[in-house]
Each structure stands twice: as C-alpha cells, then as structure tokens.
Amino acid sequence: MPPVSERRRVIAFLVLAAASLLPWIGPATALAGGIGFSLVVGNPAPARTARWSKVLLQASVVGLGFGLSLGTVLRVGAGSAVYTVVGIAVTLATGALLGRIAGTSGPLSTLISFGTAICGGSAIAAMAPVVKAKSDEIAVSLATVFTLNAAALVLFPMIGHVLHLGQGEFGLWAGLAIHDTSSVVGAASAFGPEALVVATTVKLTRALWIMPCVLGAAFLTRSDQKAKLPLFIAGFVAAAAIRTLLPSLQPLWGVLVAVARQSLVLTLFLIGTGLTRDVLRRVGVRPLAQGVVLWLLVSGATLAAIVTGLIPAL
C-alpha cells in the first residue's frame, strides 16, 4: 500500500487531469498547471504520462483532420512546402555553425538542430540512431527542445496578439517556427480556430520531411536506419478525406473535432508534468544556449518574413 502522501499526489494528479477536460480550461492554463504540479508536487508516473501524452496527441491530431476538407489540407500543405524546405536547410546549417561555436558534441548538436528544423522530439528520436547518439545526448536534446516548447506555448500567442497578427499569419508562423506538434497545436488553438487549421497542416507538412532527411543522413553516414511515415500524419489526411467524401455527416465531424481539441488540452497538461526538476538539471548551459539562439533566429526571421510579406499568409 503506497504512503498517504503518494496517494494524495496521485489523487491530485487525476483531479487536475480530469479538470483539463472541462470546456472552460484552455491550453495555456493546462500547460501551466502541469508544469506547476510537476515542479512543486512531483509527477507520480512520468513514464506513463509521457507515453499517454504521445498517444493522446496523435489521436487528437487525427481528430482535427475531421474539421478540414482535403482541398484545404492540400492547398495549405502545398503553399508552405517551399518555405518548409528552405527553412529546414537554413536551420540545419545555422545549427551546425552554432554547435561549433557553443562547443557541443557532433551528435548532440545535430539532434538539437534537427529537432528545431522539423518536429522536435519525433525528429530527434528518428535521427538519434543514425548519428549514433548516446542516451545522455538524446536526453539533453529532448530536454532542451521540451523547455523551448513550453516557452513557445506561452510566448507565441502573446507576441501574436501584440503584433496584431492575422489568424493565417499566426498559424503559418507557429507551424514553421515551433518545435513539437503538441506545442504548435497548443499555441495555435489558444490564438484562434483558423490559426489552428493552418498551423496543424503546415506542421504536419514539415513532419513529412523527417523521412527524406533521415534517409539522407543515413546515406551519408552509411547507416542502415530506416525512416517510417508517422501514422498519425496519414490518419490526419485520411480524416480530412473522409470528411470531404461524407459532408452529410457534418454534425458527427463537429463532435469529433470538439473532442479532439479538448483532448489536446489534456495532452498539454500531461506534457507540462513532464518538465521535471531532473529534466531541467539535464539541460546544460552550452546545449541550451545553442538551442535558444537557434530557436530565436528561426522564429525571429520567420516572423519578420511573414510580417513584411516575404512569406504570404495562407
């Protein structure tokens, strides 16, 4: 039988998780609640919450697909393809340069740069075997990206409102400049429904580049690592196709999208509980410096290009 204090911690965790499903609890509130609970009380089951947050995120992204037509997905995806490719190339090159300046190791620098360029934790997990990264290098790169994801969830909507960005502008910025899919959809959902549509589609278009980038790296390093298409991306497109083919079931699609959006709030609470003291201790000064500077350069340059019209809103 667990100690009373441990039992109370589990009960408090479950109560807060259930509260995240209430319709008036937003993404930022859930994230802040998760982070605060983890740092003050402590996550009672970090491994389980990490696993469930990943499952919930993927299911939620698929659910969001029922809110889009296939034409919208294709239009937004094609419209952001060029900026995505250019952004990935520039980010990887800049990250490699910053890694040398910061003095981080080769694999660690590559993982931070790749995670920033494409899709945070998913990209890091896919690239790690190719560059033969050690477990501590993977942990540090994930912790660095996760810390910046938490900051993006709070800062991006604030900056977007201060600069009076349009829904399409903010969605494009979030999709191109925030690391993980969870943080992209969290920040975009806090900004507005149209921003969420654009951001989710742009981000998933970026995530598709995990495969060719990993295959390219494997070829250069003569690794036998194989890249696979993330199934939730295929599920997102399939959901949009089903909605397009069966418009008469619009009430059902609306319910599924509403459930998906609220499950995202719960996902963000679980992600917040993953920011533990141990994670913060693992983030060294040099990797964090590389990650922060690279992220600021990428997000700042992307925002400037969108505001000036160099990258038109979708």
SVG drawing of the C-alpha trace seen along z (x, -y; Angstrom):
<svg xmlns="http://www.w3.org/2000/svg" viewBox="-26 -45 60 47">
<polyline fill="none" stroke="black" stroke-width="0.4" points="0.0,0.0 1.6,-3.3 2.2,-6.1 -0.6,-8.5 1.4,-11.4 2.0,-9.4 -1.7,-8.5 -2.7,-12.2 -0.3,-13.1 -1.9,-10.6 -5.3,-11.8 -4.3,-15.4 -2.8,-14.5 -6.0,-12.7 -8.2,-15.6 -6.1,-18.1 -6.1,-15.8 -9.9,-15.5 -10.2,-19.3 -8.3,-19.7 -11.2,-18.1 -13.6,-20.9 -14.5,-23.2 -13.5,-26.4 -9.9,-25.2 -7.7,-26.4 -4.3,-25.1 -2.1,-27.7 -3.9,-27.0 -3.5,-23.3 0.2,-23.6 0.9,-25.9 -1.0,-23.6 1.0,-20.6 4.4,-22.4 3.5,-23.8 2.3,-20.5 5.4,-18.7 7.9,-21.2 6.0,-21.7 4.4,-18.3 6.2,-16.0 4.8,-13.8 3.8,-10.4 4.3,-8.5 6.5,-10.3 7.0,-7.3 3.2,-6.7 2.3,-10.3 5.0,-10.6 3.5,-7.6 -0.1,-8.7 0.7,-12.3 2.2,-10.9 -0.9,-8.7 -3.4,-11.4 -1.5,-13.9 -1.6,-11.6 -5.2,-10.7 -6.1,-14.4 -4.3,-15.4 -6.2,-12.7 -9.4,-14.1 -8.6,-17.6 -8.5,-16.3 -12.3,-15.8 -12.6,-19.6 -10.8,-20.2 -11.6,-19.5 -9.0,-17.6 -8.7,-20.6 -7.7,-22.8 -5.1,-20.3 -3.6,-20.1 -3.7,-23.9 -2.0,-24.8 0.5,-22.0 1.5,-22.9 1.6,-26.6 4.0,-26.1 6.2,-23.5 8.8,-25.9 9.2,-27.8 9.4,-24.5 12.3,-23.2 14.2,-26.4 13.6,-26.8 14.9,-23.2 18.0,-23.7 18.9,-27.1 18.1,-25.8 20.3,-22.8 23.2,-24.8 22.8,-27.5 22.5,-24.9 25.8,-23.2 27.6,-26.6 26.2,-27.4 27.1,-23.9 30.7,-24.6 30.6,-28.0 28.9,-26.6 31.3,-23.6 28.6,-20.9 29.3,-17.5 28.6,-16.4 25.6,-14.1 24.1,-16.4 24.4,-19.5 22.8,-17.5 19.9,-16.4 19.2,-19.9 19.4,-21.4 17.2,-18.6 14.7,-18.9 14.4,-22.6 14.3,-22.3 11.5,-19.8 9.5,-18.3 11.1,-18.4 11.1,-15.1 9.9,-13.0 12.7,-14.2 15.2,-13.7 14.0,-10.1 14.3,-9.3 17.7,-10.8 19.4,-9.6 20.2,-6.1 21.6,-7.4 24.1,-9.7 24.8,-7.1 23.8,-9.5 24.4,-8.3 21.5,-8.1 22.5,-11.2 22.8,-13.2 19.3,-12.2 18.0,-13.1 19.7,-16.5 18.5,-17.3 14.9,-16.3 15.1,-18.3 16.4,-21.4 13.6,-21.2 11.0,-20.5 11.9,-23.5 11.7,-25.8 8.4,-24.2 7.0,-25.2 8.2,-28.7 6.7,-28.9 3.3,-27.9 3.2,-30.9 5.2,-33.5 3.9,-32.9 0.2,-33.8 1.3,-36.8 3.5,-38.1 0.9,-37.3 -1.7,-39.5 0.8,-42.3 1.7,-42.4 -2.0,-42.0 -1.2,-39.0 -4.0,-37.6 -5.2,-34.0 -3.4,-32.8 -0.2,-34.7 0.0,-33.3 -0.8,-29.8 1.9,-29.9 4.4,-31.3 3.6,-28.7 3.8,-25.9 7.2,-27.0 8.9,-28.1 7.7,-25.9 9.4,-22.6 6.9,-19.9 3.4,-19.3 1.9,-19.4 3.2,-23.0 2.2,-24.1 -1.4,-23.0 -1.5,-24.3 -0.3,-27.7 -2.5,-27.9 -5.6,-26.7 -5.0,-29.4 -4.8,-32.0 -7.9,-31.0 -9.6,-28.3 -8.4,-29.4 -4.8,-29.6 -5.2,-26.0 -6.1,-24.8 -3.2,-26.5 -0.7,-25.7 -1.6,-22.0 -1.4,-21.5 1.9,-23.4 3.4,-21.5 2.4,-18.1 3.8,-19.1 7.1,-19.8 7.0,-16.5 6.9,-14.6 10.5,-15.7 11.7,-13.5 11.8,-10.6 14.0,-12.1 16.3,-13.9 16.9,-10.7 17.4,-8.7 19.9,-11.4 21.8,-11.3 21.8,-7.5 23.2,-7.5 26.0,-10.0 26.9,-8.1 26.3,-4.6 23.8,-3.7 21.1,-1.1 18.5,-3.1 15.1,-3.1 12.7,-6.0 8.9,-5.4 6.0,-7.7 4.4,-8.7 1.0,-7.0 -0.8,-10.0 0.0,-12.1 -1.6,-9.6 -4.5,-9.5 -4.9,-13.2 -5.1,-13.2 -7.4,-10.2 -9.8,-12.0 -9.9,-15.1 -10.6,-12.8 -13.5,-11.1 -15.0,-14.4 -14.7,-15.6 -16.4,-12.4 -19.2,-12.4 -20.3,-16.0 -23.7,-14.9 -22.2,-13.7 -21.0,-17.2 -22.6,-17.1 -20.6,-14.0 -17.4,-15.6 -18.1,-18.6 -18.3,-16.5 -15.1,-14.7 -13.2,-17.9 -14.6,-19.3 -13.4,-16.2 -10.0,-16.4 -9.5,-20.0 -10.3,-19.3 -8.2,-16.2 -5.3,-18.5 -5.8,-20.5 -5.4,-17.3 -2.3,-16.4 -0.7,-19.7 -1.3,-19.1 0.4,-15.8 3.3,-17.3 3.6,-20.0 4.0,-17.4 7.0,-16.1 9.0,-19.2 10.5,-17.8 13.5,-19.0 15.5,-16.2 14.8,-17.4 15.9,-20.9 19.1,-19.6 20.0,-17.7 19.9,-20.8 23.4,-22.1 24.4,-25.7 26.0,-25.0 23.3,-22.9 20.6,-25.2 22.5,-28.2 22.7,-26.6 19.0,-25.7 17.8,-29.1 19.9,-31.1 18.9,-28.8 15.2,-29.0 15.3,-32.8 17.0,-33.2 14.5,-30.8 11.4,-32.2 12.5,-35.8 13.4,-35.5 10.2,-33.6 8.1,-36.2 9.9,-39.1 9.4,-37.4 5.6,-36.9 5.0,-40.4 6.9,-42.0 5.0,-39.9 8.1,-38.0 6.2,-34.8 2.5,-35.5 -0.1,-34.2 -2.0,-31.1"/>
</svg>
